[in-house]
């Protein structure tokens, strides 16, 4: 028969070994979505296939603890949609915007002014051309007409006029859309010089933008946030390997970066936007980005870009 002292010694040995084993396990990511804002969301209604309606997505994101969403449509302003979703799903901050694609008249200051006047004032983001940018059309090797933003290394007068309007309306965010890396730097520098408060480089590393690290560092010095989207880092093969994102964040600095999903397309096997953003956050932590930096990129910086407290 074993003595009580022997059993106690065995118990102490067991728990000592268990604690030592736990201490040697890799640290697991502890990301959460409380306060997160997805800056790049596609949803229905849209003229392209989308996986979820905007109001249903807002309800789901709210249930997951998120603070807000920025609704994007390449062919139609989402300012009115943001107003309606806020009315239907109170308790989450929804924002809209407008692109400068051909369906909106290209670089069209009148369309932007009308978006700003939309009831609610939730139209906050102005994207330069996306699918109709010169860089995108060339990347796609198509013969479609495009919306130019520069000529001979200089921004066109209409783009300058748009930048000036955004500078005068400090609630607005200027996003660079799908223009080339060289055009991104022209836009960011000019916007910074002319007093634009909020500048975001749309998915900086994804084609057709494809900025390199020195270019991203230059944009950051001019006050721009660099956006990295999860949708481009998954797939077989991914458009941008996750390791490239990690390197860029480390070299540019999390203080100048935003992470978002660019989810919503009818891609089989992808989670919904909130789960995708959480996966992205956890993946970055496991790859060596500090949790505080990941939270900054998913929560603090998107709020700053939108002028929120």
C-alpha positions as CSV (number, residue, x, y, z in Angstrom):
1,X,0.0,0.0,0.0
2,X,1.3,3.4,-1.0
3,X,1.7,6.1,1.7
4,X,-0.1,9.5,1.5
5,X,3.3,11.2,1.3
6,X,4.2,9.1,-1.7
7,X,0.9,10.0,-3.5
8,X,1.5,13.7,-2.7
9,X,5.0,13.5,-4.2
10,X,3.6,11.9,-7.3
11,X,1.0,14.6,-7.6
12,X,3.6,17.4,-7.3
13,X,5.8,15.7,-9.9
14,X,2.8,15.4,-12.3
15,X,1.8,19.0,-12.0
16,X,5.3,20.2,-12.3
17,X,5.8,18.3,-15.5
18,X,2.4,19.5,-16.8
19,X,3.3,23.2,-16.1
20,X,6.7,22.7,-17.8
21,X,4.9,21.2,-20.9
22,X,2.5,24.1,-21.1
23,X,5.2,26.7,-20.8
24,X,7.0,25.1,-23.8
25,X,3.9,25.2,-26.1
26,X,3.9,28.0,-28.7
27,X,1.9,31.1,-27.8
28,X,-1.5,31.0,-29.4
29,X,-3.1,34.1,-31.0
30,X,-5.6,35.8,-28.8
31,X,-7.1,38.2,-31.4
32,X,-10.7,39.3,-31.0
33,X,-13.0,41.5,-33.1
34,X,-14.1,43.9,-30.4
35,X,-13.8,47.4,-31.9
36,X,-12.6,46.1,-35.3
37,X,-13.5,47.9,-38.6
38,X,-13.4,46.1,-41.9
39,X,-12.4,48.9,-44.4
40,X,-13.0,46.9,-47.5
41,X,-16.4,45.1,-47.7
42,X,-18.3,43.9,-50.7
43,X,-22.0,42.8,-50.2
44,X,-25.4,42.8,-51.9
45,X,-27.1,44.5,-53.5
46,X,-24.5,44.7,-56.3
47,X,-24.4,44.1,-60.0
48,X,-21.7,41.5,-59.4
49,X,-22.3,38.2,-57.5
50,X,-22.0,38.7,-53.7
51,X,-22.4,36.2,-50.9
52,X,-24.5,38.2,-48.4
53,X,-26.7,41.2,-48.1
54,X,-25.3,44.3,-46.4
55,X,-27.9,44.3,-43.6
56,X,-27.3,40.6,-42.8
57,X,-23.6,41.2,-42.8
58,X,-24.0,44.1,-40.5
59,X,-26.0,42.0,-38.0
60,X,-23.4,39.2,-38.1
61,X,-20.5,41.7,-37.7
62,X,-22.3,43.3,-34.8
63,X,-22.9,39.9,-33.1
64,X,-19.1,39.2,-33.6
65,X,-18.3,42.4,-31.7
66,X,-17.1,44.5,-34.6
67,X,-17.3,48.3,-34.5
68,X,-17.9,49.0,-38.2
69,X,-17.8,48.2,-41.9
70,X,-17.0,50.3,-45.0
71,X,-19.2,49.1,-47.9
72,X,-17.6,49.2,-51.3
73,X,-19.2,48.9,-54.8
74,X,-17.2,49.4,-58.0
75,X,-20.2,50.8,-59.9
76,X,-22.5,52.6,-57.5
77,X,-22.3,54.9,-54.5
78,X,-22.9,53.1,-51.2
79,X,-23.8,56.2,-49.2
80,X,-27.6,55.5,-49.3
81,X,-27.0,51.9,-48.5
82,X,-24.9,52.8,-45.5
83,X,-27.8,55.1,-44.3
84,X,-30.4,52.3,-44.6
85,X,-28.2,49.6,-43.0
86,X,-27.6,51.9,-40.0
87,X,-31.3,52.3,-39.7
88,X,-32.0,48.6,-39.9
89,X,-29.1,47.5,-37.7
90,X,-28.4,50.0,-35.0
91,X,-25.3,49.6,-32.9
92,X,-22.7,49.2,-35.6
93,X,-21.0,52.0,-37.6
94,X,-21.6,51.6,-41.4
95,X,-19.9,53.8,-44.0
96,X,-20.2,54.1,-47.7
97,X,-18.3,55.7,-50.6
98,X,-18.0,56.2,-54.3
99,X,-15.5,55.1,-56.9
100,X,-14.2,57.0,-59.9
101,X,-15.1,54.3,-62.4
102,X,-16.9,54.8,-65.7
103,X,-20.3,53.9,-64.3
104,X,-19.9,57.0,-62.0
105,X,-18.7,59.2,-64.7
106,X,-15.0,58.7,-64.1
107,X,-13.2,61.3,-61.9
108,X,-16.5,63.1,-61.4
109,X,-16.6,65.8,-58.8
110,X,-20.3,66.4,-59.2
111,X,-21.0,62.7,-58.2
112,X,-18.8,63.0,-55.2
113,X,-20.6,66.2,-54.1
114,X,-23.9,64.4,-54.4
115,X,-22.6,61.5,-52.3
116,X,-21.5,64.0,-49.6
117,X,-25.1,65.5,-49.5
118,X,-26.7,62.0,-49.2
119,X,-28.9,61.9,-46.1
120,X,-27.0,60.7,-43.0
121,X,-23.6,61.8,-44.2
122,X,-22.3,58.3,-44.1
123,X,-20.7,58.5,-47.6
124,X,-17.1,59.0,-46.5
125,X,-14.7,57.3,-48.9
126,X,-13.7,58.4,-52.4
127,X,-11.9,55.8,-54.4
128,X,-9.9,56.7,-57.6
129,X,-10.7,54.4,-60.5
130,X,-10.7,50.7,-59.6
131,X,-11.6,48.2,-62.3
132,X,-11.6,51.0,-64.9
133,X,-8.1,52.4,-64.0
134,X,-5.4,52.4,-66.7
135,X,-3.3,50.1,-64.6
136,X,-6.1,47.5,-64.1
137,X,-7.1,47.5,-67.8
138,X,-3.4,47.0,-68.8
139,X,-3.0,44.3,-66.2
140,X,-6.1,42.5,-67.5
141,X,-4.8,42.8,-71.1
142,X,-8.2,44.1,-72.2
143,X,-9.1,46.7,-74.8
144,X,-11.7,48.4,-72.7
145,X,-11.6,52.2,-72.2
146,X,-10.1,53.4,-68.9
147,X,-10.3,56.4,-66.6
148,X,-7.0,58.2,-66.7
149,X,-5.6,60.0,-63.6
150,X,-2.2,61.1,-64.9
151,X,-0.3,62.0,-68.1
152,X,3.4,62.3,-68.5
153,X,4.0,61.8,-64.8
154,X,1.6,64.6,-63.7
155,X,-1.9,64.3,-62.3
156,X,-4.7,65.5,-64.5
157,X,-6.5,68.7,-63.6
158,X,-9.7,66.8,-62.7
159,X,-7.8,64.7,-60.1
160,X,-6.3,67.8,-58.6
161,X,-9.7,69.4,-58.4
162,X,-11.1,66.3,-56.6
163,X,-8.2,66.3,-54.2
164,X,-8.8,69.9,-53.3
165,X,-12.5,69.2,-52.6
166,X,-11.5,66.3,-50.3
167,X,-9.0,68.5,-48.5
168,X,-11.9,71.0,-47.9
169,X,-14.2,68.3,-46.5
170,X,-12.1,66.7,-43.7
171,X,-14.6,63.9,-43.1
172,X,-13.8,62.4,-46.4
173,X,-11.2,59.6,-47.1
174,X,-9.2,59.6,-50.3
175,X,-8.4,56.1,-51.5
176,X,-6.1,55.4,-54.4
177,X,-8.1,52.6,-56.0
178,X,-6.4,50.4,-58.6
179,X,-4.0,53.0,-60.0
180,X,-0.3,52.1,-60.5
181,X,2.3,52.3,-57.8
182,X,3.8,55.3,-59.5
183,X,0.4,57.1,-59.7
184,X,-0.2,56.2,-56.0
185,X,2.9,58.2,-55.0
186,X,1.8,61.1,-57.2
187,X,-1.7,61.1,-55.6
188,X,-0.5,60.7,-52.0
189,X,2.2,63.3,-52.3
190,X,-0.2,65.8,-53.9
191,X,-3.0,65.1,-51.4
192,X,-0.6,65.5,-48.5
193,X,0.7,68.8,-49.8
194,X,-2.9,70.1,-50.3
195,X,-4.0,69.2,-46.9
196,X,-6.1,66.0,-47.3
197,X,-6.5,64.6,-43.8
198,X,-7.3,60.9,-44.5
199,X,-5.5,59.0,-47.2
200,X,-5.5,55.2,-47.7
201,X,-3.6,53.3,-50.3
202,X,-6.0,50.6,-51.6
203,X,-4.6,47.1,-51.2
204,X,-1.1,48.4,-51.7
205,X,0.6,45.1,-52.7
206,X,-2.2,43.5,-54.8
207,X,-2.1,43.6,-58.6
208,X,-2.3,46.0,-60.4
209,X,-0.9,48.3,-57.6
210,X,2.0,46.1,-56.6
211,X,3.9,48.6,-54.5
212,X,7.4,47.6,-53.2
213,X,8.5,48.4,-49.7
214,X,10.4,51.6,-50.5
215,X,7.3,52.9,-52.3
216,X,5.1,52.0,-49.4
217,X,7.5,53.7,-46.9
218,X,7.4,56.9,-49.1
219,X,3.6,56.9,-49.0
220,X,3.7,56.4,-45.3
221,X,6.0,59.4,-44.9
222,X,3.3,61.4,-46.7
223,X,0.8,60.4,-44.1
224,X,-1.0,57.6,-46.0
225,X,-2.2,54.3,-44.5
226,X,-1.2,51.2,-46.5
227,X,-4.1,48.7,-46.8
228,X,-3.4,44.9,-46.8
229,X,-6.3,42.7,-47.7
230,X,-6.8,39.1,-46.6
231,X,-8.5,38.2,-49.8
232,X,-5.3,38.5,-51.8
233,X,-3.3,36.3,-49.3
234,X,-5.4,33.2,-49.6
235,X,-6.0,31.0,-52.6
236,X,-3.9,28.7,-54.6
237,X,-1.6,30.4,-55.3
238,X,-2.3,33.6,-53.4
239,X,-1.9,36.9,-55.2
240,X,0.3,38.1,-52.3
241,X,2.0,35.5,-50.0
242,X,1.3,36.1,-46.4
243,X,5.1,36.3,-45.8
244,X,5.2,39.3,-48.0
245,X,2.6,41.1,-45.9
246,X,4.5,40.3,-42.8
247,X,7.7,41.7,-44.2
248,X,6.0,44.9,-45.4
249,X,4.3,45.5,-42.1
250,X,7.6,45.1,-40.3
251,X,9.4,47.4,-42.7
252,X,6.7,50.1,-43.1
253,X,5.5,49.9,-39.4
254,X,2.1,48.9,-38.1
255,X,1.3,52.6,-37.3
256,X,0.9,53.2,-41.0
257,X,-1.0,50.0,-41.9
258,X,-4.6,48.9,-42.1
259,X,-5.7,45.3,-42.5
260,X,-9.1,44.4,-44.1
261,X,-10.7,41.6,-46.0
262,X,-11.8,42.6,-49.5
263,X,-14.3,39.7,-49.1
264,X,-17.8,39.4,-50.5
265,X,-17.2,37.8,-53.9
266,X,-18.7,34.4,-54.6
267,X,-15.5,32.5,-53.9
268,X,-16.2,28.9,-52.7
269,X,-14.9,28.0,-49.3
270,X,-14.2,31.5,-47.9
271,X,-15.7,32.5,-44.6
272,X,-17.8,35.6,-44.1
273,X,-16.0,38.9,-43.6
274,X,-15.8,38.9,-39.7
275,X,-14.4,35.3,-39.6
276,X,-12.0,36.3,-42.4
277,X,-10.7,39.3,-40.5
278,X,-10.3,37.3,-37.4
279,X,-8.3,34.6,-39.3
280,X,-6.1,37.4,-40.8
281,X,-5.4,38.8,-37.4
282,X,-4.6,35.4,-35.9
283,X,-2.4,34.5,-38.9
284,X,-0.4,37.7,-38.5
285,X,0.2,37.1,-34.8
286,X,1.3,33.6,-35.4
287,X,3.7,34.9,-38.1
288,X,5.4,37.2,-35.5
289,X,3.5,40.5,-35.7
290,X,2.8,41.6,-32.0
291,X,-0.8,41.4,-30.9
292,X,-0.8,45.1,-30.1
293,X,0.2,45.9,-33.7
294,X,-2.4,43.7,-35.2
295,X,-5.1,45.3,-33.0
296,X,-3.8,48.7,-34.1
297,X,-4.1,47.8,-37.8
298,X,-7.6,46.3,-37.4
299,X,-9.1,48.7,-34.9
300,X,-7.2,51.9,-34.2
301,X,-6.0,52.8,-37.7
302,X,-9.3,52.2,-39.5
303,X,-11.0,54.4,-37.0
304,X,-8.3,57.1,-37.4
305,X,-8.7,56.9,-41.2
306,X,-12.4,57.6,-40.8
307,X,-11.9,60.4,-38.4
308,X,-13.5,58.5,-35.5
309,X,-12.6,58.8,-31.8
